[in-house]
């Protein structure tokens, strides 16, 4: 067996040795070391780390106002708690593939679990904003590497014929955790202390580390390869610049000199990265994987789903709080049912993927998700709890049906020795797509809201003598305030409605892009070419 092929086959380790002793025979080379039901146990251990790292993104956002009050800082400064985390993710994710080869995936996974727990504890102990931002950077380093390592290990541990249902279970961490974050974070902030949103990761991380040490097979190390420093500097700086521009574009101005320079620098850095990776003998990330259209297409489809996911998780809770006066916990509770729908649909779509392939599930899922997003165009200050639950659950049903088949089909189209690089690119794409999608949609929402307010202002009477026609007296200050406030809410609802309409149309486009995906039962190995 070649050296590259052996990298994708986990060597027999702690759990693998116990399995072989019980069975009385060694597993065949090229197969996972544990082909029985115990792969489910290993998968559950990996889901713990994945869930914890993804949950941290949205659970912290809910606590930002409480952190601002406690630490006595400005809104602009406190937002760097989230921005610093996201920027660090963009820099460290490309390192994941090299670290997995250098030290072994299982060792890197356990190290990131421990590092994430330690970083979370430091965040909980932060004494001012500067220390909290610094500790968020520390926390983001293992938080960015962990999802890449877990996804790669799923493909090593799980038998090929079970990969669909396994990815359905694994995907719960990607979609379910962000939806649970606002509810859990809101509850902790309202009923306890914001520091608990960080301290809660410590016991989970320690228990996950113990479980990983006892239950995960030792993946072994890949071939020794030199570290591609130039590649790391170019992709790291490029992603950092683009993500910073997307995060600050709304405040600095999208046509401002700093934003334009950051975007230009970022694009040039990424272009230089591609050129370097095509020339060096041991690239940090093999960009040649983009030659596999099934993989590249899956990244496009995942970008669309990610934009739709984050648009709902951001705009719906914001409107529920601003437009209907709900607390963060109450707003999170309104969108929690959609997470439960996803929790049901993802394992179900995984089982169906193994039987019918990705194409029918993806096309149907994108179509349903587009319809559910279109229903959200009805967002308004008078909508009921039932409206929100139905609209978001319809959209979530489609997303839960489509996401894991799309991701699974993309990774499965790569040769086994390229799964690690594919996993890293998968996570980078979702990070950039989420940030870019929210930035573009927020800019559009702000523009539409300003236009809607201007249109409504033009319809208001110019003289106080005309106010009785609106049911207001000239000196009715309270009535005037309520009237203006309602006008602002209507303008906000109109802008968000336009956002969801655009998102629905883009999601519908995803149904067309899903047509080339493979149909039919899953192949027996991960590196099979897609059937068109």
Buried (B, 14 or more C-beta within 10 A) or exposed (E): EEEEBBBBBBBBBBBBBBBBEEEEEEBEEEEBBBBEEBBBBBBEBBBBBBBBBBBBBBBBBBBBBBBBEBBEBEEEEBBBBBBBBBBBBBBBBBBBBBBBBBBBBBBBBBBBBBBBBBBBBBBBEBEEBEBBBBBBBBBBBBBBBBBBBBBBBBBBBBBBBBBBBBBBBBBBBBBBBBBBBBBBBBBBBEEEEBBBBBBBBBEBBBBBBEBBBEBBBBBBBBEEBEEBEBBBBBBBBBBBBBBBBBBBBBEBEBEBEEBBEBBEBBEBBBEBBBEBBEEEEBBBBBBEBEEBBBBBBBBBBBBBBBBBBBBBBBBBBBBBBBBBEBBBBBBBBBBBBBBBBBBEBBBBBBEBBBEBBBBBBBBBBBBBBBBBBBBBBEBBBEBEBEBBBBBBBBBBBBBBBBBBBBBBBBBBBBBBBBBBBBBBBBBBBBBBBBBBBBBBBBBBBEEBBEBBBEEBEEEEEEEEEEBEEEEBEEEBEEBBEEBBEEBBBBBBBBBBBBBBBBBBEBBBBBBEBBEBBBBEEBBEEBBBEBEE
